[in-house]
Amino acid sequence: MTARMPLTMLSEGKGCRIKEVRAGLGLKRRLTEMGFTPSSSVRLIGCERGNLLVNVNGARYALGKGMAMKIMVEPDPCEGVELG
């Protein structure tokens, strides 16, 4: 079993799966509407001006570090596996 960590701990360019969103009802609803739901695939594109640039389910978002700390992820077990 791999360890859960906040989205902010993910290395640039790496993919992961969301396991849990630890936020209040308002923020949790907002993140859910953006596609940040358990088992969703997320890739960290980079960090710019204190924001994390992420790709979730094909959409790009900039998240503040405080918001990203509330999104718990696990590294994607298929990361780096060649298909086909």
Protein Blocks (a to p, Z undefined) as FASTA:
>chain_A
ZZdddfklpcghiacddfbdcddfklmmmmmmnopaghiacddfbdcehiacddeehiac
dddfklmmmpccdddfkgoiagZZ
